[in-house]
C-alpha cells in the first residue's frame, strides 16, 4: 500500500474512511519491505509509532475538535537523522555508541503537538556533507525512480521515503541544497525556508546560520502544511523572522510576476556546464511560466567569486564543531575526518565570513527591485549514480559534487527562501528540478507560484514504481 498525499490522509481520517493505526501500519510495512532495496531509514519507531497511532484514534473518537487543534492528528511522518527525538540516538549519518536522546528537538515537539505519528529517522550522509546519501555506517540509500541513482542528499532518506510513498511528507534540512537537491532528484517539492522560520532549538542556529530545516512532499499544499506546522521560534533561536501563512499561500494565485531566469553558476574553483537535459527542462519551465502570464526575463546573478569564502568557513567550521556538540559520534569516512580537521582551522575566519553576508545580500537583493522571483536549475545534472562518490578522495569528491550540484548554496549564505519544483526527467527516469528563489521572508509568493505551476504541470500524478 502506497500512502496518498498528506491532505488526502487528513481528509480520510476526518471522514472516518481510515484510521491512524491503519495508516501507520501501512507506513511501517512499507519501511520493512523497502529497506532491502531503498534503505531509507536509519531508525524505525515501530512500537512507539503504533502506540501514538492508537492514542490519536482514541483522541479523535473522544474529541470531535481534536483535529482542529492538531492538523496532522494521526498522520505518519518521517524525520531526518540529524534531529533529536526521545528514545532514539541521533547518528547524523555516523557510527558510534550514541545514547538515545532524552528530549525532543523543537521541530519534533511541534510535530507531536500537531498530532503527527513519527515512524522513524531517515538516512543522511555523515554530518550531512554530500548530495549523495550513503556512508560506511548504513550503506547506500537509493532512488525510488531508479535504484541505480542516488536520491540526492543530504536529506536523501527523507526524499526517497516520500517519493516511494512510504510516508506522505518528511522533514529534512538544507545547508547547501540538502532539501532542494533531493527534492529535485526524486520529483518532489522541497522548501528551504527563510533562516529561522523553523526553530533549530536546542541549537541557536545550525552550521553557523547556513542550515535550516524544511519539508519534503509530493505537492505544494502538503509541503506548505508541514511548513506551517513546523514554523515558529523559541527563546533559544538566534533568528526570528516575522510569521507567514504558508497554507493560505498555497491556495491562492500569485498574480502576474516578474521572474528572472539565471543560468549562471557561482564560482567554485571547479567549473562545469549545465547538462543539456537540465537546460531543456528549464526552458520548458520558462515557457510554462510565460503561458501562465508571467513576465520572464534572463538575468545574471552577481555572485562574485568571494561568496564561496563566505560559505566554506561557516560550513566546514560547523563540521568541526559537531563532534564537540555530540562527543559520542564517530565519523568513519576519511573525507569526513579531513573536513572536520579543516573546519577547526577555519573557525578563526568565521567572523569575517559572517560580516560580509550583509554586503552580498545588498548586492544580490538589488535584483528584487526588478524581479519578484528568480529561477534557476536546482542541479546542473539530472539525478546522479548512486555510486558517484564511492571511491573518490577528498578533492575528487568536491569536484564531483560541484559538477552535479553547484547552484543551491548561495541562498544558504543569504538565508533566504527557495523552493524546488519538479521539472521532468532525463535518461533512465532521472528526475530534475528548478528552484524558485526569493529574497528575505518571501516564502508566500514562492509557494503561491509553485502551486500555480503544479496546477498545470501535475507532477504529483507521476509516481515512482512501488518497491513492495
C-alpha positions as CSV (number, residue, x, y, z in Angstrom):
1,X,0.0,0.0,0.0
2,X,1.5,3.3,-1.1
3,X,0.2,6.1,1.1
4,X,-1.6,9.0,-0.6
5,X,-0.9,12.8,-0.3
6,X,-0.8,14.4,3.2
7,X,-4.1,16.3,2.6
8,X,-5.8,13.1,1.4
9,X,-4.8,11.3,4.6
10,X,-6.0,14.2,6.8
11,X,-9.4,14.2,4.9
12,X,-9.7,10.4,5.1
13,X,-9.1,10.4,8.8
14,X,-11.6,13.2,9.3
15,X,-14.3,11.3,7.3
16,X,-13.6,8.1,9.1
17,X,-12.5,6.3,5.9
18,X,-9.3,5.1,7.6
19,X,-7.6,5.2,11.0
20,X,-4.3,6.3,12.2
21,X,-3.4,2.7,13.1
22,X,-4.2,1.6,9.5
23,X,-2.0,4.4,8.0
24,X,0.8,3.8,10.5
25,X,0.8,0.1,9.9
26,X,0.9,0.7,6.2
27,X,3.9,3.0,6.6
28,X,5.7,0.6,8.9
29,X,5.0,-2.3,6.5
30,X,6.4,-0.2,3.6
31,X,9.5,0.6,5.6
32,X,10.1,-3.1,6.2
33,X,9.5,-4.0,2.6
34,X,11.7,-1.3,1.1
35,X,14.7,-1.3,3.5
36,X,16.5,-4.1,1.5
37,X,16.0,-2.1,-1.8
38,X,15.8,1.6,-1.0
39,X,17.3,1.8,2.5
40,X,15.6,5.0,3.5
41,X,15.6,4.6,7.3
42,X,18.3,4.5,10.0
43,X,15.9,4.0,12.9
44,X,12.3,2.8,13.0
45,X,9.9,3.6,15.8
46,X,7.5,0.6,15.2
47,X,6.3,0.2,18.8
48,X,6.2,3.9,19.7
49,X,4.6,4.8,16.4
50,X,1.8,2.2,16.8
51,X,1.2,3.5,20.4
52,X,1.0,7.1,19.1
53,X,-1.4,6.0,16.3
54,X,-3.7,4.2,18.8
55,X,-3.7,7.3,21.0
56,X,-4.5,9.5,18.0
57,X,-7.5,7.3,17.1
58,X,-8.7,7.4,20.7
59,X,-8.4,11.2,20.9
60,X,-10.2,11.7,17.6
61,X,-13.1,9.5,18.7
62,X,-13.4,11.2,22.1
63,X,-13.0,14.8,21.0
64,X,-14.5,16.0,17.7
65,X,-12.5,19.2,17.9
66,X,-9.1,17.5,18.3
67,X,-8.3,17.5,14.6
68,X,-9.0,21.3,14.5
69,X,-6.3,21.8,17.1
70,X,-4.0,19.2,15.7
71,X,-3.8,19.4,11.9
72,X,-1.7,16.2,11.5
73,X,-3.5,14.1,14.1
74,X,-2.7,10.5,13.3
75,X,-0.7,11.1,10.1
76,X,2.6,9.2,9.7
77,X,5.7,11.4,9.1
78,X,9.4,10.8,8.9
79,X,12.3,12.9,10.2
80,X,15.9,13.1,9.2
81,X,18.5,11.5,11.4
82,X,20.1,14.9,12.3
83,X,17.1,15.6,14.6
84,X,16.6,14.6,18.2
85,X,13.6,12.5,19.2
86,X,13.2,11.0,22.7
87,X,14.3,7.4,22.8
88,X,16.4,7.2,19.6
89,X,20.1,8.1,19.0
90,X,20.9,10.9,16.6
91,X,23.7,9.4,14.5
92,X,23.7,12.1,11.8
93,X,24.9,9.5,9.3
94,X,27.8,8.4,11.5
95,X,28.7,5.4,13.7
96,X,29.3,5.4,17.4
97,X,27.6,4.1,20.5
98,X,25.3,7.1,20.9
99,X,22.9,7.3,23.8
100,X,19.2,7.8,23.0
101,X,18.0,11.4,23.1
102,X,16.4,12.4,26.3
103,X,14.5,15.4,24.8
104,X,12.8,16.2,21.5
105,X,14.1,18.9,19.3
106,X,11.7,21.8,18.9
107,X,10.7,20.7,15.4
108,X,9.8,17.3,16.7
109,X,7.9,18.8,19.6
110,X,5.8,20.8,17.1
111,X,5.2,17.7,15.0
112,X,3.9,15.9,18.1
113,X,1.9,18.9,19.2
114,X,0.2,18.8,15.7
115,X,-0.6,15.1,16.3
116,X,1.8,13.6,13.8
117,X,3.0,10.0,14.2
118,X,6.7,9.9,13.6
119,X,7.5,6.5,12.2
120,X,11.3,6.8,12.0
121,X,14.5,8.6,11.3
122,X,15.8,8.7,7.7
123,X,19.4,8.2,6.4
124,X,21.7,11.1,5.7
125,X,25.4,11.1,4.8
126,X,28.0,11.7,7.5
127,X,27.2,15.1,9.1
128,X,25.1,16.0,6.0
129,X,28.1,16.8,3.8
130,X,27.2,15.5,0.4
131,X,24.4,15.3,-2.2
132,X,24.7,11.5,-2.1
133,X,23.1,9.6,0.8
134,X,25.5,6.9,1.6
135,X,28.0,6.1,4.3
136,X,30.0,3.3,5.9
137,X,27.5,3.1,8.8
138,X,24.4,2.3,6.8
139,X,25.3,1.7,3.1
140,X,23.5,3.4,0.2
141,X,20.1,4.9,0.1
142,X,18.6,4.5,-3.4
143,X,16.2,6.5,-5.6
144,X,12.7,5.0,-6.0
145,X,12.6,6.2,-9.6
146,X,15.7,4.2,-10.5
147,X,17.7,2.2,-7.9
148,X,20.9,2.8,-9.7
149,X,20.6,6.5,-8.9
150,X,21.0,8.4,-5.7
151,X,18.0,10.2,-4.3
152,X,20.4,13.1,-3.6
153,X,21.4,14.4,-0.2
154,X,21.8,15.2,2.4
155,X,18.1,14.7,3.1
156,X,18.1,11.7,0.7
157,X,16.4,9.3,3.1
158,X,13.5,11.6,3.7
159,X,13.1,12.3,0.0
160,X,13.3,8.7,-1.0
161,X,10.7,7.7,1.7
162,X,8.2,10.3,0.3
163,X,8.9,9.5,-3.4
164,X,8.3,5.8,-2.7
165,X,5.0,6.5,-0.9
166,X,6.2,5.2,2.4
167,X,5.1,8.5,4.0
168,X,3.3,11.4,2.5
169,X,5.8,14.0,3.8
170,X,9.0,14.2,5.7
171,X,11.4,16.6,7.3
172,X,14.9,17.4,6.0
173,X,17.5,20.1,6.5
174,X,19.2,22.3,4.0
175,X,22.8,23.7,4.4
176,X,23.8,23.8,0.7
177,X,20.8,22.5,-1.0
178,X,20.1,19.4,1.1
179,X,16.3,19.7,0.9
180,X,16.2,21.1,-2.7
181,X,18.7,18.7,-4.3
182,X,17.0,15.5,-3.1
183,X,13.6,17.1,-4.0
184,X,14.9,17.8,-7.5
185,X,16.3,14.2,-7.9
186,X,13.1,12.5,-6.6
187,X,10.4,14.6,-8.3
188,X,9.2,16.3,-5.1
189,X,8.5,19.8,-3.8
190,X,11.2,20.8,-1.3
191,X,11.0,24.1,0.6
192,X,14.2,25.7,2.1
193,X,12.5,28.4,4.3
194,X,13.8,31.7,5.5
195,X,16.6,31.3,8.1
196,X,14.9,30.9,11.5
197,X,11.4,30.1,10.0
198,X,11.6,26.7,11.7
199,X,13.2,26.6,15.1
200,X,16.6,24.9,15.3
201,X,16.4,24.5,19.1
202,X,18.2,23.1,21.1
203,X,20.7,24.9,19.0
204,X,20.5,28.7,18.4
205,X,21.3,28.1,14.7
206,X,22.8,25.2,12.6
207,X,26.2,25.3,10.9
208,X,26.8,29.0,11.7
209,X,23.5,30.0,10.1
210,X,23.7,28.3,6.7
211,X,21.5,25.3,7.6
212,X,17.7,25.4,8.0
213,X,15.0,22.8,8.5
214,X,12.5,22.2,5.7
215,X,9.7,20.0,4.4
216,X,9.6,17.5,1.5
217,X,6.3,16.4,-0.1
218,X,4.7,15.5,-3.4
219,X,2.5,18.5,-3.6
220,X,2.9,22.2,-2.8
221,X,-0.1,22.1,-0.4
222,X,1.4,19.2,1.5
223,X,4.8,20.9,1.8
224,X,3.1,24.1,2.9
225,X,1.0,22.4,5.5
226,X,4.1,20.7,7.0
227,X,6.0,24.0,6.9
228,X,3.1,25.7,8.7
229,X,3.1,23.0,11.5
230,X,6.9,23.3,11.9
231,X,7.2,27.1,11.8
232,X,7.9,29.2,14.9
233,X,10.8,30.2,17.1
234,X,11.8,29.9,20.8
235,X,13.9,31.9,23.1
236,X,16.8,29.8,22.1
237,X,16.7,30.7,18.4
238,X,19.0,33.4,17.1
239,X,16.9,34.1,14.1
240,X,13.1,35.0,14.4
241,X,11.5,36.1,11.1
242,X,8.0,37.6,11.0
243,X,5.3,34.9,10.6
244,X,3.8,33.9,7.3
245,X,0.7,31.9,6.3
246,X,2.1,29.1,4.1
247,X,-1.2,27.2,3.9
248,X,-3.1,30.2,2.6
249,X,-0.3,31.0,0.1
250,X,-0.7,27.5,-1.4
251,X,-4.4,28.2,-2.0
252,X,-4.2,31.5,-3.9
253,X,-2.8,32.6,-7.3
254,X,0.3,34.8,-7.2
255,X,-0.9,37.4,-9.8
256,X,1.4,38.4,-12.6
257,X,5.0,38.2,-11.5
258,X,8.3,39.4,-12.9
259,X,10.6,36.4,-13.0
260,X,14.3,36.4,-13.7
261,X,15.9,33.3,-15.1
262,X,19.5,32.8,-14.1
263,X,21.6,30.0,-15.7
264,X,25.0,31.2,-14.3
265,X,26.8,29.3,-11.6
266,X,28.6,30.8,-8.6
267,X,32.4,30.5,-8.6
268,X,33.6,27.2,-7.1
269,X,37.0,26.6,-8.4
270,X,35.7,23.6,-10.4
271,X,34.0,24.9,-13.5
272,X,31.3,22.7,-15.0
273,X,28.5,23.1,-17.5
274,X,24.8,22.5,-17.3
275,X,23.6,19.2,-18.7
276,X,21.6,19.7,-21.9
277,X,18.6,17.9,-20.3
278,X,18.6,20.4,-17.5
279,X,18.8,23.3,-19.9
280,X,15.9,21.9,-21.9
281,X,13.8,21.3,-18.8
282,X,14.5,24.9,-17.5
283,X,13.5,26.3,-20.9
284,X,10.2,24.3,-20.8
285,X,9.5,25.7,-17.3
286,X,10.1,29.2,-18.6
287,X,7.6,28.6,-21.4
288,X,5.1,27.3,-18.8
289,X,5.6,30.5,-16.7
290,X,5.0,32.7,-19.8
291,X,1.9,30.7,-20.7
292,X,0.6,31.5,-17.1
293,X,1.0,35.2,-17.9
294,X,4.3,35.9,-16.1
295,X,7.0,38.2,-17.4
296,X,10.1,36.1,-17.7
297,X,13.5,37.6,-18.5
298,X,17.1,36.3,-18.5
299,X,19.3,37.6,-15.7
300,X,22.8,37.1,-14.3
301,X,23.0,36.8,-10.5
302,X,26.1,38.8,-9.3
303,X,27.5,36.2,-7.0
304,X,31.2,37.4,-7.2
305,X,33.9,34.9,-6.5
306,X,34.2,35.6,-2.8
307,X,30.7,34.3,-1.9
308,X,32.4,30.9,-1.6
309,X,34.7,32.4,1.0
310,X,31.6,33.3,3.0
311,X,30.2,29.8,2.7
312,X,33.2,27.5,3.3
313,X,34.3,28.7,6.7
314,X,30.7,28.5,8.0
315,X,30.1,25.1,6.6
316,X,33.4,23.5,7.5
317,X,33.6,25.1,10.9
318,X,30.2,23.7,11.5
319,X,31.6,20.2,10.8
320,X,34.5,20.9,13.1
321,X,32.1,21.9,15.9
322,X,29.8,18.9,15.7
323,X,32.0,16.3,17.4
324,X,32.3,18.6,20.3
325,X,28.5,19.0,20.4
326,X,28.0,15.2,20.2
327,X,31.2,13.6,21.5
328,X,29.9,10.0,21.0
329,X,29.5,10.5,17.2
330,X,32.2,8.5,15.3
331,X,32.6,9.5,11.7
332,X,34.0,6.6,9.7
333,X,34.8,8.2,6.4
334,X,38.3,9.6,6.0
335,X,36.9,12.5,4.0
336,X,34.7,13.5,7.0
337,X,37.7,13.3,9.3
338,X,39.7,15.5,7.0
339,X,36.9,18.1,6.7
340,X,36.5,18.2,10.5
341,X,40.2,19.0,10.8
342,X,40.0,21.7,8.1
343,X,36.9,23.1,9.8
344,X,38.6,23.6,13.1
345,X,41.4,25.5,11.3
346,X,38.9,27.7,9.5
347,X,37.0,28.6,12.7
348,X,39.1,31.8,13.0
349,X,37.6,33.0,9.7
350,X,34.0,32.8,10.8
351,X,33.7,36.4,12.0
352,X,34.9,37.8,8.6
353,X,32.8,35.4,6.7
354,X,29.6,36.4,8.5
355,X,30.3,40.2,8.4
356,X,30.4,40.1,4.6
357,X,27.0,38.5,4.3
358,X,25.2,41.8,4.6
359,X,27.0,43.3,1.6
360,X,26.4,40.2,-0.5
361,X,22.7,40.4,0.4
362,X,22.5,44.0,-0.6
363,X,24.2,43.4,-3.9
364,X,22.1,40.4,-4.9
365,X,19.0,41.9,-3.3
366,X,19.0,44.7,-5.8
367,X,17.7,42.2,-8.4
368,X,14.4,42.2,-6.5
369,X,13.9,45.8,-7.5
370,X,13.3,44.5,-11.0
371,X,12.1,40.9,-10.2
372,X,9.7,39.3,-7.8
373,X,11.2,35.8,-8.1
374,X,14.4,34.4,-9.5
375,X,14.5,30.9,-11.1
376,X,17.5,28.6,-11.8
377,X,18.1,24.9,-12.3
378,X,18.3,23.3,-8.9
379,X,21.1,21.0,-10.0
380,X,23.4,21.0,-13.0
381,X,22.5,17.4,-14.0
382,X,19.6,15.0,-13.6
383,X,19.9,12.5,-10.7
384,X,23.4,11.0,-10.4
385,X,24.6,7.5,-10.0
386,X,24.2,6.0,-6.5
387,X,27.9,5.1,-6.5
388,X,29.0,8.6,-7.7
389,X,31.5,9.3,-4.9
390,X,32.2,5.8,-3.6
391,X,35.9,5.6,-4.4
392,X,36.7,9.4,-4.7
393,X,39.2,11.1,-2.4
394,X,38.6,14.5,-0.8
395,X,39.4,16.8,-3.8
396,X,37.8,14.4,-6.3
397,X,34.6,14.3,-4.2
398,X,34.5,18.1,-4.2
399,X,34.8,18.1,-8.0
400,X,32.0,15.5,-8.4
401,X,29.5,17.2,-6.1
402,X,30.3,20.6,-7.8
403,X,29.7,19.0,-11.2
404,X,26.3,17.9,-10.1
405,X,25.2,20.5,-7.5
406,X,26.7,23.9,-7.9
407,X,23.6,26.0,-7.8
408,X,21.9,25.9,-4.4
409,X,24.4,27.0,-1.7
410,X,24.4,30.8,-2.2
411,X,20.9,31.0,-0.9
412,X,22.2,29.3,2.3
413,X,24.7,32.1,2.7
414,X,21.9,34.7,2.2
415,X,19.5,32.8,4.5
416,X,16.6,33.5,2.0
417,X,13.9,31.0,1.0
418,X,14.0,28.8,-2.1
419,X,11.5,26.1,-3.4
420,X,12.4,23.2,-5.6
421,X,9.7,22.2,-8.0
422,X,9.9,19.1,-10.4
423,X,10.9,19.9,-14.0
424,X,10.9,16.5,-15.7
425,X,13.2,13.6,-16.3
426,X,16.5,12.9,-18.0
427,X,17.5,9.5,-19.4
428,X,16.8,6.5,-17.3
429,X,14.0,8.1,-15.2
430,X,16.5,10.5,-13.7
431,X,14.4,13.4,-12.1
432,X,15.5,17.0,-12.2
433,X,14.0,20.3,-10.9
434,X,14.2,24.0,-10.9
435,X,14.3,26.3,-7.9
436,X,12.2,29.4,-7.3
437,X,14.3,31.8,-5.2
438,X,13.1,34.8,-3.2
439,X,14.5,37.5,-1.0
440,X,14.1,37.7,2.7
441,X,10.8,36.4,4.0
442,X,9.3,35.7,0.6
443,X,8.0,32.2,1.1
444,X,4.4,33.1,0.4
445,X,5.0,34.3,-3.1
446,X,7.2,31.3,-3.9
447,X,4.6,28.9,-2.5
448,X,1.8,30.5,-4.5
449,X,3.8,30.4,-7.7
450,X,4.8,26.8,-7.1
451,X,1.2,25.8,-6.5
452,X,0.1,27.6,-9.7
453,X,2.8,25.8,-11.8
454,X,1.8,22.5,-10.2
455,X,-1.8,23.0,-11.3
456,X,-0.7,22.8,-14.9
457,X,2.3,20.5,-14.7
458,X,0.6,18.0,-12.4
459,X,3.9,16.3,-11.4
460,X,2.1,14.8,-8.4
461,X,0.4,12.4,-10.8
462,X,3.7,10.8,-11.7
463,X,4.7,8.2,-9.2
464,X,7.7,6.0,-8.7
465,X,7.4,2.3,-9.0
466,X,6.4,0.9,-5.6
467,X,9.0,-1.4,-4.2
468,X,6.7,-3.8,-2.3
